[in-house]
Amino acid sequence: MFKALRAAFGLLTRLPVRPTPLDPEAVWAFPLAGLVVGAIAALVQGAALALGLPAGPAAALALTVLILLTGGLHEDGLADCADGLWGGFERAGRLEIMRDSRVGSYGVLAIGTTLLIRWSCLVVAGPWGLVIAAVLSRATMVWPMSRLPHAREDGLARLSGRPSGRAMALAAGVAVLLVLPLAGWSLIWLLPAVALAGHCAAMIARAKIGGQTGDILGGTQQLAEMAALLVLATLV
């Protein structure tokens, strides 16, 4: 258990945890990494609100902390997906663009749009919404990781391996148990929303590049987080 936690936190966060190779069956710990980074960011948002800061700046601070805690890992993946999947005309070209460290117009627009959506939802949903979205979205990453083949012969995703269906189900179960006290009956709407986001991300990746990469997983997390926050903002 400790090894799985260390691998998940070392991979998905910038917390001072010594990285260790990820056993693909240890992806059940992904939601726990989301819980910790989400809770820290939510505490910042809650403290800012308690000190009298308006909801908008408080939500912006929370997002800033969240990005710092993850090193912008998932945002970077989303930007690379947007540039590669829509900027290339064939599979090899798309993969090459996704590997390029430079960010193009599609990537900039994707990051800007997702930040705006997440911020505006956090203004309404509040700190608990950030925790719920952080946990569920990191569990959703396991869906394309498990169900899609690797699109490359190298890279972070291939090194991480492919989790089994059992590991995927365990990650989902851990996520539900973690957020159930916070989300309650809203899980009836949250689970289909994040599942749909993960399924759409996987289908696009399969159609465009024939599989998944680390960038695809990061983009999936961002889509699932947006889906969860949109649902929570609607239910408030």
ZIPEVEN-V553451 format. One record per backbone hydrogen bond with DSSP energy under -1.0 kcal/mol. NH is the residue of the N-H (numbers start at 1). CO is the residue of the C=O. Records with the same first field share a line. If there is no record, write none. Layout:
NH = CO / CO
This chain:
5 = 1
6 = 2
7 = 3
8 = 4
9 = 5
10 = 6
11 = 7
12 = 8
13 = 9
14 = 69
17 = 15
26 = 23
29 = 26
30 = 27
33 = 29
34 = 30
35 = 31
36 = 32
37 = 33
38 = 34
39 = 35
40 = 36
41 = 37
42 = 38
43 = 39
44 = 40
45 = 41
46 = 42
47 = 43
48 = 44
49 = 45
50 = 46
51 = 47
52 = 49
53 = 48
58 = 54
59 = 55
60 = 56
61 = 57
62 = 58
63 = 59
64 = 60
65 = 61
66 = 62
67 = 63
68 = 64
69 = 65
70 = 66
72 = 67
73 = 70
76 = 72
77 = 73
78 = 74
79 = 75
80 = 76
81 = 77
82 = 78
83 = 79
84 = 80
85 = 81
86 = 82
87 = 83
88 = 84
94 = 90
95 = 91
96 = 92
97 = 93
98 = 94
99 = 95
100 = 96
108 = 104
109 = 105
110 = 106
111 = 107
112 = 108
113 = 109
114 = 110
115 = 111
116 = 112
117 = 113
118 = 114
119 = 115
120 = 116
121 = 117
122 = 118
123 = 119
125 = 121
126 = 122
131 = 127
132 = 128
133 = 129
134 = 130
135 = 131
136 = 132
137 = 133
138 = 134
139 = 135
140 = 136
141 = 137
142 = 139
143 = 140
145 = 141
146 = 142
147 = 143
148 = 144
151 = 212
159 = 155
160 = 156
168 = 164
169 = 165
170 = 166
171 = 167
172 = 168
173 = 169
174 = 170
175 = 171
176 = 172
177 = 173
178 = 174
179 = 175
180 = 176
183 = 179
184 = 180
186 = 183
187 = 184
188 = 185
189 = 186
190 = 186
191 = 187
193 = 189
194 = 190
195 = 191
196 = 192
197 = 193
198 = 194
199 = 195
200 = 196
201 = 197
202 = 198
203 = 199
204 = 200
205 = 201
206 = 202
207 = 203
208 = 204
209 = 205
211 = 205
212 = 149
217 = 213
218 = 214
219 = 215
220 = 216
221 = 217
222 = 218
223 = 219
224 = 220
225 = 221
226 = 222
227 = 223
228 = 224
229 = 225
230 = 226
231 = 227
232 = 228
233 = 229
234 = 230
235 = 231
236 = 232
